[in-house]
Amino acid sequence: MQIAGIHPSNMQFGYRKRVDFSCLKGRWGFLKKGSSEFIGIDRCLLADDAINDYIKNNSCMRKTRIEIDDKGRINQKQMYLDIGVGKPLTYRLGAFSQINRNINIKLIERITSIAKQTNSKTAIEFFCGIGNFTIPLSLNQISITALEWDKNAVLSLKDNIKAFGIKNIAIQRANLMQPFRINTEFDLAILDPPREGARYVAEWLRRRKVNWIIYVSCEPSTLARDLFMLKESYTIESVELFDMFPQTHHIETLVLLKLK
Protein backbone atom coordinates (compact mmCIF):
# COMPACT_ATOMS: atom_id res chain seq x y z
CA MET A 1 0.00 0.00 0.00
CA GLN A 2 1.15 3.53 -0.71
CA ILE A 3 -0.07 7.01 0.17
CA ALA A 4 -0.45 8.18 -3.42
CA GLY A 5 -1.13 11.82 -2.66
CA ILE A 6 -2.55 14.51 -0.42
CA HIS A 7 -4.63 17.02 -2.34
CA PRO A 8 -5.01 20.42 -0.63
CA SER A 9 -7.88 22.79 -1.23
CA ASN A 10 -7.19 26.00 -3.15
CA MET A 11 -9.50 27.81 -0.73
CA GLN A 12 -9.21 27.61 3.03
CA PHE A 13 -12.26 29.82 3.62
CA GLY A 14 -15.37 30.66 1.64
CA TYR A 15 -15.49 27.28 -0.08
CA ARG A 16 -18.82 25.88 1.11
CA LYS A 17 -21.63 26.00 -1.46
CA ARG A 18 -24.26 24.67 0.96
CA VAL A 19 -24.88 25.47 4.63
CA ASP A 20 -27.61 24.25 7.00
CA PHE A 21 -28.48 27.07 9.38
CA SER A 22 -30.59 27.14 12.51
CA CYS A 23 -32.87 30.10 13.19
CA LEU A 24 -33.97 31.94 16.33
CA LYS A 25 -36.19 35.04 16.30
CA GLY A 26 -35.21 35.88 12.75
CA ARG A 27 -31.47 35.48 13.31
CA TRP A 28 -29.23 33.04 11.47
CA GLY A 29 -26.97 30.74 13.45
CA PHE A 30 -26.03 27.23 14.48
CA LEU A 31 -26.63 24.91 17.41
CA LYS A 32 -23.62 24.27 19.61
CA LYS A 33 -22.28 20.74 19.09
CA GLY A 34 -24.01 18.23 21.36
CA SER A 35 -26.35 20.90 22.67
CA SER A 36 -29.54 22.81 21.90
CA GLU A 37 -27.78 26.12 22.63
CA PHE A 38 -28.22 28.56 19.73
CA ILE A 39 -25.18 30.51 18.50
CA GLY A 40 -26.17 33.51 16.40
CA ILE A 41 -23.81 34.62 13.61
CA ASP A 42 -23.44 37.51 11.19
CA ARG A 43 -21.07 35.65 8.86
CA CYS A 44 -19.87 32.09 8.32
CA LEU A 45 -16.19 32.08 7.34
CA LEU A 46 -16.48 28.74 5.56
CA ALA A 47 -19.47 29.75 3.41
CA ASP A 48 -19.38 31.17 -0.11
CA ASP A 49 -19.64 34.98 -0.17
CA ALA A 50 -23.04 34.79 -1.87
CA ILE A 51 -24.42 32.78 1.06
CA ASN A 52 -23.10 35.35 3.51
CA ASP A 53 -24.60 38.17 1.45
CA TYR A 54 -27.93 36.36 1.55
CA ILE A 55 -28.03 35.92 5.33
CA LYS A 56 -26.93 39.53 5.76
CA ASN A 57 -29.84 40.82 3.71
CA ASN A 58 -32.58 38.35 4.67
CA SER A 59 -34.13 37.32 7.97
CA CYS A 60 -34.64 33.64 8.60
CA MET A 61 -38.01 32.14 9.46
CA ARG A 62 -37.01 28.61 10.43
CA LYS A 63 -34.15 26.11 10.13
CA THR A 64 -32.97 26.75 6.60
CA ARG A 65 -30.58 25.26 4.06
CA ILE A 66 -28.93 27.85 1.81
CA GLU A 67 -27.30 26.45 -1.33
CA ILE A 68 -25.58 28.29 -4.15
CA ASP A 69 -24.83 26.72 -7.51
CA ASP A 70 -21.96 27.33 -9.93
CA LYS A 71 -23.90 30.05 -11.72
CA GLY A 72 -24.32 32.03 -8.49
CA ARG A 73 -28.00 31.11 -8.08
CA ILE A 74 -29.46 30.39 -4.63
CA ASN A 75 -32.01 27.65 -3.86
CA GLN A 76 -33.40 27.31 -7.39
CA LYS A 77 -35.44 24.29 -8.48
CA GLN A 78 -32.69 23.42 -10.96
CA MET A 79 -29.09 23.95 -9.86
CA TYR A 80 -25.79 23.77 -11.74
CA LEU A 81 -22.59 21.89 -10.85
CA ASP A 82 -19.32 22.40 -12.74
CA ILE A 83 -17.46 19.07 -12.97
CA GLY A 84 -14.72 20.18 -15.36
CA VAL A 85 -15.98 18.50 -18.54
CA GLY A 86 -17.00 21.57 -20.52
CA LYS A 87 -20.67 21.54 -19.54
CA PRO A 88 -22.16 21.57 -16.03
CA LEU A 89 -24.41 18.95 -14.53
CA THR A 90 -27.84 20.05 -13.43
CA TYR A 91 -29.47 18.80 -10.25
CA ARG A 92 -32.78 19.25 -8.55
CA LEU A 93 -32.68 21.14 -5.28
CA GLY A 94 -32.36 18.66 -2.41
CA ALA A 95 -30.17 16.19 -4.30
CA PHE A 96 -26.65 15.79 -2.93
CA SER A 97 -23.70 17.69 -4.41
CA GLN A 98 -20.19 18.21 -3.03
CA ILE A 99 -19.78 21.50 -1.18
CA ASN A 100 -16.14 22.18 -2.22
CA ARG A 101 -16.22 22.41 -6.02
CA ASN A 102 -12.46 22.80 -6.56
CA ILE A 103 -11.66 19.62 -4.63
CA ASN A 104 -14.58 17.83 -6.26
CA ILE A 105 -13.05 18.42 -9.71
CA LYS A 106 -9.68 17.13 -8.46
CA LEU A 107 -11.44 14.03 -7.15
CA ILE A 108 -13.24 13.47 -10.45
CA GLU A 109 -10.00 13.84 -12.42
CA ARG A 110 -8.24 11.34 -10.16
CA ILE A 111 -11.02 8.74 -10.37
CA THR A 112 -11.12 9.08 -14.15
CA SER A 113 -7.35 8.64 -14.30
CA ILE A 114 -7.44 5.52 -12.12
CA ALA A 115 -10.21 4.00 -14.22
CA LYS A 116 -8.07 4.49 -17.34
CA GLN A 117 -5.04 2.92 -15.63
CA THR A 118 -7.04 -0.20 -14.74
CA ASN A 119 -8.19 -0.57 -18.37
CA SER A 120 -11.74 -1.03 -17.13
CA LYS A 121 -14.48 -1.22 -19.75
CA THR A 122 -17.45 -1.91 -17.47
CA ALA A 123 -18.23 -0.44 -14.06
CA ILE A 124 -20.85 -0.52 -11.36
CA GLU A 125 -21.29 2.66 -9.36
CA PHE A 126 -23.01 2.59 -5.98
CA PHE A 127 -24.52 5.80 -4.53
CA CYS A 128 -24.10 7.44 -7.94
CA GLY A 129 -26.14 10.52 -7.04
CA ILE A 130 -26.65 13.07 -9.82
CA GLY A 131 -23.80 11.65 -11.93
CA ASN A 132 -20.81 13.41 -10.37
CA PHE A 133 -18.50 10.50 -11.29
CA THR A 134 -20.90 8.67 -13.63
CA ILE A 135 -20.93 11.25 -16.40
CA PRO A 136 -17.13 11.81 -16.60
CA LEU A 137 -16.47 8.05 -16.54
CA SER A 138 -19.05 7.40 -19.26
CA LEU A 139 -17.45 10.10 -21.41
CA ASN A 140 -14.26 8.01 -21.17
CA GLN A 141 -15.97 5.06 -22.88
CA ILE A 142 -16.79 3.07 -19.74
CA SER A 143 -20.19 1.37 -19.67
CA ILE A 144 -21.72 1.97 -16.26
CA THR A 145 -24.53 0.51 -14.19
CA ALA A 146 -25.44 3.34 -11.80
CA LEU A 147 -27.31 2.64 -8.55
CA GLU A 148 -29.04 5.25 -6.40
CA TRP A 149 -32.06 5.42 -4.06
CA ASP A 150 -32.71 9.15 -3.69
CA LYS A 151 -35.49 10.09 -6.12
CA ASN A 152 -34.26 13.65 -6.74
CA ALA A 153 -30.79 12.33 -7.55
CA VAL A 154 -32.14 9.69 -9.95
CA LEU A 155 -34.25 12.26 -11.78
CA SER A 156 -31.25 14.60 -11.95
CA LEU A 157 -29.04 11.84 -13.35
CA LYS A 158 -31.63 11.07 -16.02
CA ASP A 159 -31.69 14.77 -16.95
CA ASN A 160 -27.89 14.78 -17.25
CA ILE A 161 -27.73 11.61 -19.34
CA LYS A 162 -30.20 13.20 -21.75
CA ALA A 163 -28.38 16.56 -21.80
CA PHE A 164 -25.03 14.90 -22.58
CA GLY A 165 -26.55 12.49 -25.10
CA ILE A 166 -24.98 9.50 -23.32
CA LYS A 167 -25.93 5.92 -24.24
CA ASN A 168 -23.63 3.83 -22.01
CA ILE A 169 -25.25 4.38 -18.59
CA ALA A 170 -27.95 2.10 -17.15
CA ILE A 171 -29.71 3.40 -14.00
CA GLN A 172 -31.13 1.16 -11.30
CA ARG A 173 -32.97 2.61 -8.31
CA ALA A 174 -31.81 0.55 -5.33
CA ASN A 175 -31.75 0.97 -1.56
CA LEU A 176 -28.11 0.14 -0.82
CA MET A 177 -28.63 0.32 2.95
CA GLN A 178 -30.23 -3.12 2.86
CA PRO A 179 -29.41 -6.43 1.10
CA PHE A 180 -29.72 -6.30 -2.68
CA ARG A 181 -29.09 -8.53 -5.71
CA ILE A 182 -27.15 -7.78 -8.91
CA ASN A 183 -25.71 -10.65 -10.91
CA THR A 184 -23.88 -8.90 -13.77
CA GLU A 185 -20.05 -9.00 -13.92
CA PHE A 186 -18.02 -5.77 -13.85
CA ASP A 187 -14.34 -4.76 -14.17
CA LEU A 188 -14.57 -1.87 -11.72
CA ALA A 189 -16.73 -0.86 -8.75
CA ILE A 190 -17.00 2.74 -7.52
CA LEU A 191 -18.72 3.74 -4.31
CA ASP A 192 -19.13 7.05 -2.53
CA PRO A 193 -21.52 6.33 0.35
CA PRO A 194 -22.85 8.68 3.04
CA ARG A 195 -21.21 8.74 6.47
CA GLU A 196 -22.99 5.52 7.42
CA GLY A 197 -20.73 3.69 5.00
CA ALA A 198 -21.60 0.78 2.73
CA ARG A 199 -21.82 -2.44 4.74
CA TYR A 200 -24.15 -4.25 2.33
CA VAL A 201 -22.18 -3.08 -0.70
CA ALA A 202 -18.98 -4.38 0.93
CA GLU A 203 -20.66 -7.74 1.49
CA TRP A 204 -21.70 -7.85 -2.17
CA LEU A 205 -18.18 -6.94 -3.35
CA ARG A 206 -16.67 -9.61 -1.14
CA ARG A 207 -18.86 -12.23 -2.84
CA ARG A 208 -18.74 -10.92 -6.41
CA LYS A 209 -14.97 -10.27 -6.55
CA VAL A 210 -14.85 -7.30 -8.92
CA ASN A 211 -11.29 -6.74 -10.21
CA TRP A 212 -10.91 -3.17 -8.92
CA ILE A 213 -12.69 -1.03 -6.33
CA ILE A 214 -12.52 2.75 -5.91
CA TYR A 215 -13.94 3.61 -2.50
CA VAL A 216 -14.52 7.31 -1.71
CA SER A 217 -15.38 8.08 1.91
CA CYS A 218 -16.05 11.11 4.09
CA GLU A 219 -16.06 9.05 7.32
CA PRO A 220 -12.86 7.17 8.34
CA SER A 221 -14.58 4.94 10.90
CA THR A 222 -17.09 3.37 8.50
CA LEU A 223 -14.43 3.23 5.78
CA ALA A 224 -12.22 1.17 8.12
CA ARG A 225 -15.15 -1.12 8.97
CA ASP A 226 -15.94 -1.77 5.30
CA LEU A 227 -12.28 -2.27 4.34
CA PHE A 228 -11.96 -4.83 7.12
CA MET A 229 -14.80 -6.78 5.51
CA LEU A 230 -12.93 -6.79 2.18
CA LYS A 231 -9.44 -7.65 3.43
CA GLU A 232 -9.63 -11.39 2.65
CA SER A 233 -10.35 -10.77 -1.04
CA TYR A 234 -8.62 -7.46 -1.78
CA THR A 235 -5.35 -5.65 -1.26
CA ILE A 236 -5.19 -1.88 -0.75
CA GLU A 237 -3.13 -0.47 -3.61
CA SER A 238 -3.20 3.19 -2.60
CA VAL A 239 -4.80 5.74 -0.30
CA GLU A 240 -5.27 9.41 -1.20
CA LEU A 241 -6.57 12.27 0.93
CA PHE A 242 -8.59 15.21 -0.41
CA ASP A 243 -9.10 18.27 1.80
CA MET A 244 -12.78 18.65 0.98
CA PHE A 245 -13.52 20.41 4.29
CA PRO A 246 -10.71 22.89 5.19
CA GLN A 247 -10.59 24.22 8.76
CA THR A 248 -12.36 21.09 10.06
CA HIS A 249 -11.21 17.62 11.13
CA HIS A 250 -13.14 16.00 8.27
CA ILE A 251 -11.36 14.55 5.23
CA GLU A 252 -12.34 12.88 1.95
CA THR A 253 -10.45 9.62 1.37
CA LEU A 254 -9.99 7.70 -1.87
CA VAL A 255 -8.91 4.06 -1.55
CA LEU A 256 -8.00 1.86 -4.52
CA LEU A 257 -8.38 -1.87 -3.95
CA LYS A 258 -7.28 -4.75 -6.19
CA LEU A 259 -8.62 -8.28 -6.21
CA LYS A 260 -6.07 -10.74 -4.82
Protein Blocks (a to p, Z undefined) as FASTA:
>chain_A
ZZfbdcddfbfghkafbdcdddeehiacdddehiabdcddfbdfkbcfklmmmmmmpccf
bdcdddddfeopahifbdcddehnopacdddehiacdfblklmmmmmmmmmmmmmmnopa
bdcdehklnolmmmmmmmnopacddddfblklmmmmmmmmmmnopakbccddddfkbccd
dfbdcfbdcddddfkopmklmmmmmmnopabdcdddfbfklmmmmmmmmmmmpccfbdcd
ddfbghiabdcdddddddZZ
